[in-house]
């Protein structure tokens, strides 16, 4: 909701920039999507490695 209000203020102050932002936002989002997916995959890989290393310690602590 806050971003919509900021966009409305920008539209009132300078409508060409607001319309340009409205058009470019989906394009930028699509361009950045592979990097977000790559970051997600790397985060999952690190979580898997951490859980594999922590497995013996969890097994000992539960006994």
C-alpha positions, 0 to 999 in steps of 0.5 A: 500500500505504501508503494502505491501511495509513493507512486501516486505522489510521484504521478502527481509531481512528475507523471512521465517518470511515474509512467516510465517506472510503471512500464519498466518495473515488470521488465526489470523484475523479469530481468532480475528473476534468474538471479533471485532463483540462483540465490534461492538455489545457492541458499538451499545448497548451503542449507543442505551442506550445513544440515549434513554436517550438523546431523551427527551432532543432532544425533548425539544431542538427542541420546 
